[in-house]
């Protein structure tokens, strides 16, 4: 079942963040993990899912994504750490 979601991925050292939106989070993260998407995430080896939120509709997801992208790094770190203190890869939780 497809569900509009926003997500944050990072690299193994948690030094770079990428915020994205998808209607099929499992498939999208699989694409990131396997570098099937050219661009920022592939260049910086961003494949570890550290945060995600399911939203009611794609419009809400896009609005949330745009807001999060404007946050400073400290706010993003705090958001991730509140729900995922060890910054573990949440990809396995999607199954």
N, C-alpha and C positions, 0 to 999 in steps of 0.2 A: 504494500500500500504506500502510495506517495504521500509525503507530508512536507509542507513548506518549512524550512529550517534555516537558521543561520549557524555558522560554525567558525571555530578558530583552530587553525593548525599551526604547528611550529616545527622546528628542526630538533635534532637530538639534544642540542645544548640549550634549547629554549631561548635563543637569542633573537630570532626573527618571528614575527607573527603575521598571519594572513587571515583576514576575515572574509568569508564568502557566504553565499546564499544558494540554496538548492531545493528542488522539489523531491529529490531522491538522494538523501544524505549518504546512504550506504554506497550507492554507485559512484557518487561524486568523490568520496574519500578514497574509494578503490582507485579511481582515476589519478588522484594526487599521489597515492602510495606507489603506483606503477608508472609514474611520470608520463601518463597518457595525455596530459594537458601541458602544452608548451607555455612558457612564460615564467612569471615570478616564482610560483611554488616549485616548479621543476629546477629553476636556476639556483634557488636557495635551499633545496632539499627539504622542503616543508611537506611532511607526510604524517606527522603525529597529531591526531585529533585530541585536543585538550579541553574543548568546550563546545557545547551546542545547545540550541534552544529550538523547540518545535513551536511553530506559530499557527494561527488559525487559517491564514490565507497568504498567498504570495505577496500581495501588496504590503501586508504587515511585516513580512519577513524582509522585504527590500527596505522599508523604512527603518527597521531595527538595524539592519546591516549598515546603512548609511550613517546612522547615529553612532554606532560603535566605532566606525572608522574615524570619526572625529575625536574620539576620546584620546587622552594622552596615555602613554605606556603604563604608568602607575595604575591608572583606573582599570585598564585591561588586565593587568597582572592580578589585581585584587579580585576582579570578577572571576577569573579562572581559579584562583586559589581558594575562593569561598566554596566552590563546588567540587574542585579537584585539587586538593592541597599538595599532592605529590606530582602533579602535572603528568599523570600516567596517560598512556594512549587509550582513549575511550572507544576506539574502533570496534573492539570485541564486544562492547556493550550493545552495539547496534543489532546484534543477531539474536 
